[in-house]
Amino acid sequence: MTEKYSEIELKISFNTPAFIGNAKQEGQWRTPPFKALLRQWWRVVKASNDCNLNKIRSDEANLFGNASDDESKNIKSGKSKLRLKLIDNWKESNCNTPINSNTVFHPETKQKYIKSDLYLGYGPITKDTKKYIVPNETNTLWIGFPEHYKDELIETIQLIAWFGTIGSRSRNGWGSIRIESAELNGKEKVEIDNEVIKEKILTKYSDDFSLLINLDWARKIGKDTKGLLIWKTSCQNRFEDVIKELADIKIKYRTHFKFDNRNDKNTNIVSKRYIISYPISPSHSFDKMGKSRNPSQLRFKIVKDNNNKYYGLIFHLPCKVSIKFFEKNQTIKNKYQQFEPIVWKEIHSFLDNCGACSRL
């Protein structure tokens, strides 16, 4: 029996430059990053209803496609049932204009003052900035899906409107998405709010930090005794000024954790800063091959409100650091678990009291 399909059209823009592109590293609208984004936040929606990992994996394989069978987990191979198309074509962007951001103080660099966009966008942002999708440029994303996924996908799209970012360095706020409008089946307007995060709704997608920090993948927004682990910066006229604020905040909470040894390499020193994210720099490494990775759980998004003002969101999707990350150093592997909740609680406290942001 053929499944009945529905469709939704999203008019999309970015609040900040989006570093997405083609194989030539040129800025270009493409559907794969949007599919990855839908998958990420769809998992959060699924986890809010049922945290059975095997069930989520089976449903994910059914909707997003899977390359191989796994009978033990009831996962079958098959193509994706999700259809994506950019209505305004996969247009390229010719913009590589340097971003006009201010400098920010960094106590651990030689020059002390560095460009804030370079700090949060290291890689795609250099002296010769790669081409990027410019803010406020719009495109229409068409999504076709089996009808019984409608409610899940609308919930997913709402979470993307609040927290979604795509592309290189997206965890630092680049590629911050704005959903200008949403229309279901060509006739029904879907109300999507980009700005006002409704706590009653988000309660479904949040859980206690002390529980989430022991789970092996990020599935919900954290909360503690003070509320949701979401902070908001002040409003600014330009997104570049919010980039500066976020860069300043990030530098301060990272450098709050001092290194015990200027050169941690080949030692058994457990640096708390490894918990925040890794790698840090060649002089601060326990991995000789440089292959270990620990992405930050603390994420940024830049929001544009209805008055065309910009502000930053900082939110925490907690989970435990993978054991594989520390497997090359037995001392760190044995000790990191006691540090992990301590480090994050210190960062939460810093954000509560730094004066540059406040709980949502």
SERO-4910 file (N, C-alpha, C, O; in steps of 0.05 Angstrom, whole numbers):
BEGIN
 pado doro    nc1    nc2    nc3   cac1   cac2   cac3    cc1    cc2    cc3    oc1    oc2    oc3
  Met    A     17    -24      0      0      0      0     18     25      0     36     28     16
  Thr    A     12     43    -18     28     68    -20     22     87      3     -1     92      9
  Glu    A     43     97     15     40    116     37     30    143     26     38    152      5
  Lys    A     12    155     42      2    182     34     22    203     43     31    202     66
  Tyr    A     30    220     25     50    241     31     37    268     36     17    275     24
  Ser    A     51    283     53     44    312     57     69    328     49     90    317     44
  Glu    A     66    354     48     89    371     42     87    397     58     66    406     65
  Ile    A    110    408     63    111    434     76    133    451     63    155    441     56
  Glu    A    127    476     59    146    495     47    155    515     68    138    527     81
  Leu    A    181    518     71    192    536     90    208    558     75    226    552     59
  Lys    A    200    583     80    217    605     70    238    611     91    232    617    114
  Ile    A    263    608     83    285    608    102    305    630     96    310    637     73
  Ser    A    316    642    117    339    661    114    358    655    137    353    639    155
  Phe    A    380    670    137    400    667    158    404    694    172    404    715    159
  Asn    A    408    693    198    414    717    214    444    723    214    451    746    219
  Thr    A    460    703    208    489    707    206    499    693    181    485    676    170
  Pro    A    523    700    172    535    685    149    534    655    154    540    646    175
  Ala    A    527    640    132    526    611    134    548    599    117    549    604     93
  Phe    A    566    584    129    588    572    115    580    544    106    590    524    116
  Ile    A    562    543     86    555    519     73    562    521     43    562    544     33
  Gly    A    569    499     30    577    502      3    582    476    -11    574    455     -2
  Asn    A    596    478    -34    600    455    -51    629    444    -46    643    452    -28
  Ala    A    636    425    -63    662    412    -60    686    431    -65    708    425    -57
  Lys    A    681    453    -78    701    473    -83    704    493    -61    718    513    -63
  Gln    A    690    488    -39    690    506    -16    679    534    -22    687    554    -11
  Glu    A    660    534    -41    646    559    -48    618    559    -36    605    538    -35
  Gly    A    610    582    -27    583    583    -14    561    576    -33    559    587    -55
  Gln    A    544    558    -25    522    550    -42    499    538    -26    504    523     -7
  Trp    A    475    545    -33    451    533    -20    450    503    -29    451    497    -53
  Arg    A    448    485     -9    447    457    -15    428    443      5    426    453     28
  Thr    A    415    421     -2    397    408     16    410    390     37    398    388     59
  Pro    A    433    378     32    444    360     53    447    372     81    440    358    100
  Pro    A    456    397     84    458    408    111    431    411    124    429    408    149
  Phe    A    410    416    109    383    418    120    373    391    129    359    389    149
  Lys    A    379    371    114    371    344    122    384    336    148    371    324    165
  Ala    A    410    342    150    425    336    175    413    351    199    411    340    221
  Leu    A    405    376    194    393    392    215    366    380    224    360    379    248
  Leu    A    350    373    205    324    360    211    328    334    227    313    329    246
  Arg    A    348    319    219    353    294    234    362    299    263    353    285    281
  Gln    A    379    319    267    388    326    294    365    333    312    363    322    335
  Trp    A    347    351    304    326    360    322    302    341    322    287    341    341
  Trp    A    299    325    301    279    303    301    286    284    324    268    274    337
  Arg    A    311    278    328    319    260    350    311    271    377    302    256    394
  Val    A    313    297    380    304    310    405    274    306    409    265    300    431
  Val    A    259    310    387    230    306    388    224    277    395    206    272    412
  Lys    A    237    258    382    232    230    388    239    223    416    224    208    429
  Ala    A    261    233    426    270    227    454    250    238    474    249    227    497
  Ser    A    235    259    467    216    270    486    192    251    490    178    252    510
  Asn    A    188    234    470    165    215    471    173    188    481    159    174    495
  Asp    A    198    180    473    207    153    480    237    152    477    247    155    455
  Cys    A    251    147    499    280    147    498    292    120    492    316    115    497
  Asn    A    276    101    482    286     75    474    303     78    450    293     84    428
  Leu    A    329     75    453    349     81    432    344     63    407    345     73    385
  Asn    A    339     38    411    335     20    388    310     28    372    310     27    348
  Lys    A    289     37    387    265     46    373    270     71    357    261     74    334
  Ile    A    285     90    369    292    115    355    309    109    330    304    120    308
  Arg    A    328     91    333    345     84    310    329     71    287    333     76    264
  Ser    A    310     54    295    293     41    275    276     61    260    273     60    236
  Asp    A    263     79    276    246    100    263    263    119    246    254    128    225
  Glu    A    287    125    256    305    143    241    313    131    214    313    144    193
  Ala    A    319    105    214    327     91    190    303     91    170    307     93    146
  Asn    A    279     88    181    256     87    164    250    114    151    243    115    127
  Leu    A    254    136    165    248    162    155    272    174    139    267    185    117
  Phe    A    296    172    149    319    185    137    335    167    119    353    176    105
  Gly    A    329    141    119    343    122    102    366    109    117    377    120    136
  Asn    A    375     86    108    396     71    121    410     53    100    397     42     83
  Ala    A    436     50    103    452     36     83    453      6     87    458     -8     68
  Ser    A    448     -4    111    450    -33    116    430    -43    136    419    -27    151
  Asp    A    425    -69    136    407    -82    155    420    -88    181    444    -93    182
  Asp    A    405    -87    203    414    -96    229    390   -109    242    374    -96    256
  Glu    A    387   -135    238    364   -149    248    361   -149    278    339   -149    289
  Ser    A    384   -148    292    383   -148    322    370   -123    333    359   -123    355
  Lys    A    370   -101    317    359    -76    326    334    -68    309    324    -45    311
  Asn    A    325    -87    293    301    -82    276    305    -59    257    287    -43    253
  Ile    A    330    -56    247    336    -35    228    339    -46    200    355    -65    196
  Lys    A    325    -36    181    326    -45    154    338    -24    136    334      0    140
  Ser    A    352    -33    115    363    -15     95    341     -4     78    320    -17     73
  Gly    A    345     19     67    325     31     49    330     60     45    345     73     60
  Lys    A    319     71     24    323    100     18    306    117     36    286    108     48
  Ser    A    314    142     38    300    161     55    272    166     45    267    168     21
  Lys    A    253    167     63    225    175     57    221    205     58    199    215     52
  Leu    A    242    219     67    241    248     68    251    259     42    272    252     33
  Arg    A    235    277     30    243    289      5    249    319      9    232    333     22
  Leu    A    271    329      0    278    357      4    285    369    -23    298    357    -40
  Lys    A    277    394    -27    283    409    -51    284    439    -45    267    449    -31
  Leu    A    304    452    -56    305    481    -54    291    493    -79    301    490   -101
  Ile    A    269    506    -74    252    516    -96    267    537   -112    264    538   -137
  Asp    A    282    554    -99    296    576   -113    323    567   -123    341    584   -127
  Asn    A    326    542   -128    350    529   -139    374    529   -119    374    543    -99
  Trp    A    394    514   -127    419    512   -110    438    535   -118    459    530   -129
  Lys    A    430    559   -113    445    582   -122    470    586   -106    471    580    -82
  Glu    A    491    595   -120    517    600   -108    518    629    -97    503    646   -106
  Ser    A    536    632    -78    540    659    -67    568    668    -74    587    653    -71
  Asn    A    570    692    -84    596    703    -91    608    720    -69    629    732    -73
  Cys    A    596    721    -46    604    739    -25    627    727     -8    624    705      4
  Asn    A    649    740     -7    670    733     12    681    759     25    704    760     33
  Thr    A    663    778     28    671    803     41    678    799     70    663    785     84
  Pro    A    700    809     80    707    806    108    685    816    126    672    837    120
  Ile    A    680    802    148    659    809    166    669    831    185    691    829    196
  Asn    A    653    852    188    662    875    203    657    872    233    638    884    244
  Ser    A    673    856    246    669    851    275    691    865    290    712    872    279
  Asn    A    686    870    316    706    883    333    725    863    345    721    839    344
  Thr    A    746    873    357    765    856    371    756    850    399    740    864    411
  Val    A    767    828    410    760    820    437    786    811    451    804    801    438
  Phe    A    787    816    477    812    810    492    814    780    498    795    768    508
  His    A    837    769    492    842    740    499    869    739    513    890    744    501
  Pro    A    869    732    539    893    734    555    915    713    548    938    716    556
  Glu    A    908    693    531    927    672    525    939    674    498    955    657    490
  Thr    A    932    694    483    944    698    456    967    718    458    967    735    476
  Lys    A    985    716    439   1008    734    439   1000    763    435   1010    781    449
  Gln    A    981    768    417    974    796    411    952    806    430    946    830    429
  Lys    A    940    789    446    921    796    467    893    804    456    873    797    467
  Tyr    A    893    819    434    867    827    422    864    813    395    882    815    378
  Ile    A    842    799    391    837    785    366    810    791    356    792    800    371
  Lys    A    806    787    330    779    792    318    760    772    328    765    748    328
  Ser    A    737    781    337    717    763    348    706    743    328    700    720    335
  Asp    A    702    752    303    692    733    283    713    711    277    705    689    271
  Leu    A    739    718    278    760    698    274    760    678    296    765    654    292
  Tyr    A    755    687    321    755    669    344    732    649    342    736    625    346
  Leu    A    708    659    336    685    641    334    683    627    308    668    608    305
  Gly    A    698    636    288    695    624    261    722    614    250    725    613    225
  Tyr    A    740    606    268    766    597    258    763    573    240    750    554    247
  Gly    A    775    575    216    772    555    196    760    568    171    775    574    152
  Pro    A    734    572    171    722    585    147    729    615    146    728    627    125
  Ile    A    735    627    169    743    655    170    773    657    173    784    649    194
  Thr    A    786    668    153    815    673    154    819    700    141    800    715    137
  Lys    A    843    706    134    848    731    119    834    731     92    826    751     82
  Asp    A    832    707     81    817    703     56    792    687     62    791    663     57
  Thr    A    772    701     73    747    688     81    734    673     58    732    683     36
  Lys    A    726    648     63    713    632     42    686    644     36    674    659     52
  Lys    A    676    638     12    649    649      5    628    637     23    629    614     31
  Tyr    A    608    654     29    587    646     47    560    656     38    558    674     21
  Ile    A    539    644     49    512    653     44    507    678     62    511    676     86
  Val    A    499    700     50    497    725     65    472    725     82    452    713     75
  Pro    A    472    740    104    448    743    121    426    755    105    430    772     88
  Asn    A    401    747    112    376    757    100    371    748     72    349    754     62
  Glu    A    389    734     59    383    722     33    364    699     37    368    682     55
  Thr    A    343    697     22    322    677     26    322    655      5    331    659    -17
  Asn    A    311    633     13    306    610     -5    282    595      6    275    598     29
  Thr    A    270    579    -10    247    563     -2    254    534     -1    261    522    -22
  Leu    A    252    522     22    257    493     25    231    478     25    214    482     42
  Trp    A    228    459      6    205    442      4    212    415     16    232    403     10
  Ile    A    194    405     34    199    380     47    174    362     43    152    370     50
  Gly    A    178    339     31    157    319     27    162    297     47    185    288     51
  Phe    A    140    286     59    143    266     80    117    250     83     96    259     76
  Pro    A    120    225     93     95    209     98     78    224    118     87    235    138
  Glu    A     52    224    113     33    241    128     34    236    158     30    255    173
  His    A     39    211    166     38    206    195     61    218    211     61    217    235
  Tyr    A     81    229    196    103    243    209     98    273    213    115    288    223
  Lys    A     74    282    205     68    311    205     74    324    232     89    344    233
  Asp    A     62    314    253     65    327    279     94    328    288    103    348    298
  Glu    A    108    306    284    137    305    292    153    325    277    170    339    288
  Leu    A    148    328    251    164    346    235    157    376    241    175    392    241
  Ile    A    132    382    247    126    409    254    139    416    281    149    439    284
  Glu    A    139    398    300    153    402    325    183    406    320    196    423    332
  Thr    A    194    390    302    223    392    295    229    419    283    249    432    290
  Ile    A    212    429    265    216    455    253    214    477    273    229    497    271
  Gln    A    197    475    293    195    495    314    221    496    330    231    518    336
  Leu    A    233    473    337    258    473    351    281    484    334    298    498    345
  Ile    A    280    480    308    300    491    290    297    521    290    317    536    290
  Ala    A    273    531    289    269    561    289    280    573    314    291    595    313
  Trp    A    279    559    337    290    570    362    320    566    364    334    584    373
  Phe    A    330    542    356    358    535    362    375    528    338    399    523    341
  Gly    A    363    526    314    377    514    291    399    531    279    395    555    274
  Thr    A    421    519    274    443    531    259    455    509    241    455    486    248
  Ile    A    466    517    218    479    497    200    505    508    189    510    532    189
  Gly    A    521    489    179    546    496    166    570    495    185    567    489    208
  Ser    A    592    503    174    617    503    189    615    523    212    605    545    208
  Arg    A    625    515    235    625    531    260    596    539    269    593    560    281
  Ser    A    577    522    262    549    529    269    544    529    299    526    542    308
  Arg    A    560    513    314    556    513    343    564    540    356    557    545    379
  Asn    A    578    556    341    586    583    350    567    604    339    573    628    342
  Gly    A    545    597    327    525    616    319    525    623    290    507    637    281
  Trp    A    544    613    274    544    618    245    522    601    233    516    579    242
  Gly    A    510    611    212    488    597    199    463    596    216    449    576    216
  Ser    A    458    617    232    434    617    249    409    621    231    406    641    217
  Ile    A    391    602    233    368    601    215    344    617    225    339    618    249
  Arg    A    330    630    207    305    643    212    284    631    193    288    631    169
  Ile    A    262    622    204    240    611    187    220    634    183    205    642    201
  Glu    A    221    645    159    204    668    152    174    661    151    157    676    159
  Ser    A    168    637    140    141    628    139    141    597    134    161    586    125
  Ala    A    118    585    140    115    556    136     86    551    126     67    561    137
  Glu    A     84    534    105     58    529     94     55    499     89     72    487     76
  Leu    A     34    487     99     30    458     97     11    452     74    -11    463     72
  Asn    A     20    434     56      3    425     33     -7    447     16    -29    445      4
  Gly    A      8    469     15      2    491     -4    -22    508      4    -30    525    -12
  Lys    A    -33    504     28    -57    520     35    -59    527     65    -73    546     71
  Glu    A    -46    512     82    -49    516    111    -24    529    123     -3    517    122
  Lys    A    -27    553    134     -5    566    146      2    553    173    -16    548    189
  Val    A     27    548    177     36    536    202     50    558    219     69    570    210
  Glu    A     41    562    243     52    582    260     78    573    272     79    554    289
  Ile    A    100    585    264    127    579    275    138    605    287    139    626    274
  Asp    A    145    604    312    156    627    327    186    626    327    198    607    337
  Asn    A    199    647    316    228    648    316    240    659    341    263    654    348
  Glu    A    224    674    356    236    690    378    227    682    406    244    676    423
  Val    A    201    680    410    191    676    438    191    646    444    174    631    435
  Ile    A    211    637    459    213    609    467    194    604    489    196    616    511
  Lys    A    174    587    484    153    582    504    162    560    522    165    537    514
  Glu    A    166    567    548    177    548    567    158    523    571    168    501    574
  Lys    A    132    528    569    113    506    572    117    485    551    116    461    556
  Ile    A    123    494    526    128    476    504    155    462    508    158    438    504
  Leu    A    175    478    515    202    468    517    206    448    540    225    433    540
  Thr    A    188    449    560    189    430    582    189    401    572    202    384    583
  Lys    A    175    397    550    174    370    538    201    361    527    207    338    526
  Tyr    A    218    381    519    243    375    507    267    381    525    289    385    516
  Ser    A    262    381    551    283    387    570    283    366    593    263    353    597
  Asp    A    305    365    607    307    347    630    329    356    648    345    373    641
  Asp    A    331    344    672    351    352    692    379    347    681    386    326    671
  Phe    A    396    367    685    424    366    676    438    342    689    453    328    676
  Ser    A    432    337    715    446    315    729    440    288    717    455    269    720
  Leu    A    417    285    704    410    260    690    422    260    662    434    239    654
  Leu    A    419    281    647    429    282    619    459    279    617    469    268    597
  Ile    A    474    289    637    503    289    635    514    260    637    538    256    631
  Asn    A    497    241    644    505    213    646    497    197    622    502    173    620
  Leu    A    483    210    602    474    195    579    493    199    556    508    219    555
  Asp    A    493    180    537    514    179    517    508    194    491    524    193    473
  Trp    A    486    209    490    482    226    466    463    249    474    446    246    492
  Ala    A    466    271    461    451    295    468    422    292    458    418    291    434
  Arg    A    403    292    477    376    287    469    356    308    479    333    309    470
  Lys    A    364    325    498    346    345    509    361    369    519    385    368    524
  Ile    A    347    392    521    358    416    533    361    411    563    343    399    575
  Gly    A    383    419    575    386    415    604    371    436    620    365    458    611
  Lys    A    366    428    645    355    447    664    366    440    692    373    417    697
  Asp    A    366    460    710    375    456    737    355    468    756    332    475    748
  Thr    A    362    473    781    343    484    800    335    512    794    314    521    804
  Lys    A    350    526    777    344    554    769    327    555    744    316    576    737
  Gly    A    324    533    730    308    533    706    323    521    682    343    507    686
  Leu    A    314    527    658    326    518    634    354    529    630    360    552    638
  Leu    A    372    512    619    400    521    615    402    536    588    415    527    569
  Ile    A    388    559    587    388    576    564    392    605    573    379    614    592
  Trp    A    411    618    561    417    646    568    414    664    544    417    655    521
  Lys    A    409    689    549    404    708    528    422    733    532    424    743    555
  Thr    A    435    742    511    452    766    513    434    791    508    410    788    504
  Ser    A    446    814    510    432    839    505    426    843    475    439    830    459
  Cys    A    407    860    468    400    865    440    420    885    428    429    904    441
  Gln    A    427    880    403    445    897    388    434    904    361    415    891    351
  Asn    A    445    925    348    435    933    322    447    915    300    435    913    278
  Arg    A    470    903    305    484    887    284    490    859    295    495    856    319
  Phe    A    489    839    278    496    812    287    526    811    295    534    796    312
  Glu    A    542    828    281    571    828    288    576    835    317    595    825    329
  Asp    A    559    853    328    563    861    356    555    838    375    567    836    397
  Val    A    536    821    367    530    798    383    552    777    381    558    764    401
  Ile    A    564    775    358    587    757    355    609    765    375    621    748    387
  Lys    A    614    791    377    634    800    396    626    792    425    643    783    440
  Glu    A    601    796    432    592    789    460    596    759    465    605    751    486
  Leu    A    588    743    445    590    714    449    619    705    450    626    688    466
  Ala    A    636    718    434    665    711    434    677    718    461    692    702    473
  Asp    A    669    741    472    680    750    498    671    731    520    686    723    538
  Ile    A    645    722    520    635    704    539    649    677    538    657    666    558
  Lys    A    653    667    513    666    641    510    695    642    519    704    623    532
  Ile    A    709    663    512    737    665    521    739    665    551    756    652    563
  Lys    A    721    679    564    722    681    593    715    655    607    729    648    627
  Tyr    A    695    640    597    689    615    612    709    593    605    713    575    621
  Arg    A    722    595    582    743    575    576    768    580    591    780    562    603
  Thr    A    777    606    592    802    612    605    799    612    636    819    614    650
  His    A    774    610    645    769    606    674    783    581    684    791    579    707
  Phe    A    785    561    666    798    536    673    827    537    664    833    535    640
  Lys    A    845    541    683    873    544    677    887    517    672    879    497    683
  Phe    A    907    518    655    923    494    650    943    491    673    955    510    682
  Asp    A    946    466    682    966    461    703    994    461    693   1013    464    708
  Asn    A    997    457    667   1023    455    655   1021    468    627   1003    461    612
  Arg    A   1039    486    621   1037    500    595   1038    480    572   1025    484    551
  Asn    A   1052    458    576   1053    437    555   1042    411    567   1057    397    581
  Asp    A   1017    406    562   1004    382    573   1012    356    559   1006    334    568
  Lys    A   1025    359    536   1031    336    520   1049    316    535   1067    323    549
  Asn    A   1042    290    531   1057    268    543   1056    268    573   1074    257    586
  Thr    A   1036    280    585   1033    280    614   1007    267    621    990    262    604
  Asn    A   1003    261    646    977    250    656    960    271    669    942    264    684
  Ile    A    966    296    664    950    318    675    922    318    662    919    317    638
  Val    A    902    319    679    874    320    669    866    349    669    860    361    690
  Ser    A    865    362    645    857    390    644    826    391    641    814    378    624
  Lys    A    814    406    659    785    409    658    776    421    632    753    417    624
  Arg    A    793    436    619    784    449    594    779    429    572    765    435    553
  Tyr    A    791    405    574    785    385    554    756    377    554    745    369    533
  Ile    A    743    380    577    714    373    579    697    391    562    677    383    551
  Ile    A    705    417    561    689    437    546    689    431    516    668    429    504
  Ser    A    713    427    505    716    419    478    746    413    473    763    422    488
  Tyr    A    751    398    452    779    390    446    780    384    416    760    373    405
  Pro    A    801    390    401    827    400    411    827    429    417    808    444    410
  Ile    A    848    438    431    850    466    439    872    480    423    867    500    409
  Ser    A    897    471    425    919    481    410    941    460    410    940    442    427
  Pro    A    961    462    392    982    442    392    998    441    419   1008    419    425
  Ser    A    999    463    434   1014    462    459    997    451    482   1008    447    504
  His    A    971    446    477    954    435    498    940    410    486    918    411    476
  Ser    A    955    387    487    944    363    475    955    338    489    979    338    496
  Phe    A    938    318    492    948    292    501    948    272    479    956    249    482
  Asp    A    939    280    455    936    262    432    957    269    412    955    289    397
  Lys    A    978    252    410   1001    258    392    992    259    363   1003    275    348
  Met    A    972    242    356    964    241    328    944    263    321    939    268    297
  Gly    A    933    276    341    915    298    336    888    289    325    875    305    311
  Lys    A    879    265    330    854    255    319    831    256    339    808    253    330
  Ser    A    836    260    364    814    260    384    797    285    380    808    307    374
  Arg    A    771    282    383    753    304    380    732    303    403    721    282    409
  Asn    A    726    327    414    705    329    434    690    355    428    698    376    438
  Pro    A    669    355    412    654    380    406    640    391    430    632    377    448
  Ser    A    638    418    430    626    431    453    596    425    455    582    424    435
  Gln    A    586    420    479    558    416    484    543    443    487    519    444    485
  Leu    A    558    464    492    546    491    496    545    504    469    566    508    456
  Arg    A    521    511    460    518    521    432    506    549    432    493    558    451
  Phe    A    513    563    410    504    591    407    485    592    383    487    577    364
  Lys    A    466    611    385    450    619    362    445    649    364    442    660    385
  Ile    A    445    662    341    439    691    340    412    694    328    406    684    306
  Val    A    395    708    343    367    712    336    362    741    327    373    759    338
  Lys    A    345    744    307    336    771    299    307    773    307    290    757    299
  Asp    A    301    794    323    273    797    333    256    813    313    266    820    291
  Asn    A    232    817    320    213    830    301    219    860    297    208    873    280
  Asn    A    237    871    314    246    899    311    273    901    297    286    922    297
  Asn    A    281    878    285    307    877    271    331    882    289    352    891    280
  Lys    A    328    875    314    350    875    333    360    846    336    346    827    331
  Tyr    A    386    844    343    398    818    345    406    812    374    415    830    389
  Tyr    A    404    787    382    414    778    408    424    749    406    416    735    387
  Gly    A    440    741    425    451    714    425    436    696    444    429    705    466
  Leu    A    433    671    437    424    650    455    447    631    460    462    624    442
  Ile    A    450    624    485    470    604    494    454    581    507    439    586    526
  Phe    A    457    557    497    441    535    509    458    510    511    477    506    495
  His    A    451    493    530    466    469    536    450    444    530    429    440    541
  Leu    A    461    428    512    450    401    506    469    381    519    488    372    506
  Pro    A    465    373    544    485    357    558    485    328    550    465    317    542
  Cys    A    509    316    552    513    287    550    541    281    560    557    300    563
  Lys    A    547    257    565    573    250    575    593    250    552    586    243    529
  Val    A    618    257    557    639    255    537    644    226    531    645    209    549
  Ser    A    647    220    506    652    192    497    677    180    510    698    193    512
  Ile    A    674    156    520    697    142    532    720    140    511    743    141    518
  Lys    A    713    137    486    733    134    465    751    159    464    775    156    456
  Phe    A    740    182    471    756    206    470    781    204    488    802    215    482
  Phe    A    778    190    511    800    189    530    814    162    530    831    157    548
  Glu    A    809    145    511    819    118    512    850    116    510    862     96    517
  Lys    A    862    137    498    891    136    495    906    144    520    931    141    521
  Asn    A    892    153    540    905    161    565    889    150    588    867    160    594
  Gln    A    899    128    600    884    114    621    878    131    645    856    129    657
  Thr    A    897    148    653    892    165    676    869    184    671    852    187    689
  Ile    A    869    197    648    847    215    641    821    200    639    800    209    648
  Lys    A    822    176    627    798    160    624    785    153    651    761    153    654
  Asn    A    802    148    671    792    140    697    782    164    713    764    160    730
  Lys    A    792    188    708    785    211    724    765    230    712    753    246    727
  Tyr    A    761    229    686    746    251    674    717    252    684    706    274    686
  Gln    A    705    229    691    677    229    699    672    246    724    651    259    726
  Gln    A    691    247    742    687    263    766    689    293    760    678    310    774
  Phe    A    703    300    739    706    328    731    683    339    715    676    363    716
  Glu    A    671    322    698    652    331    678    629    347    690    625    370    681
  Pro    A    614    337    709    592    353    720    602    378    735    588    399    734
  Ile    A    625    377    747    636    400    761    642    422    742    636    446    747
  Val    A    655    415    720    662    436    700    637    450    689    637    474    688
  Trp    A    617    434    682    593    447    671    578    463    691    566    484    684
  Lys    A    577    454    716    564    470    736    578    497    741    565    517    746
  Glu    A    605    497    739    620    522    741    613    540    718    611    564    722
  Ile    A    610    529    694    604    546    671    575    557    674    571    580    667
  His    A    557    540    683    529    550    688    530    573    707    516    593    703
  Ser    A    545    570    729    547    591    749    559    617    737    550    639    743
  Phe    A    580    613    721    592    636    707    572    651    690    570    676    692
  Leu    A    557    637    674    537    649    656    515    664    673    505    684    664
  Asp    A    508    652    695    488    665    713    498    691    724    482    709    730
  Asn    A    524    694    728    535    716    743    553    735    728    563    754    740
  Cys    A    558    729    702    578    745    687    568    773    680    585    790    675
  Gly    A    542    777    680    531    804    673    528    808    644    515    828    636
  Ala    A    538    790    627    536    794    598    512    780    586    505    784    563
  Cys    A    500    762    602    476    748    593    459    740    617    468    743    640
  Ser    A    435    732    612    417    725    634    400    701    626    396    696    603
  Arg    A    391    686    646    373    664    640    349    673    624    338    694    629
  Leu    A    342    657    606    320    664    588    294    669    604    273    675    593
***
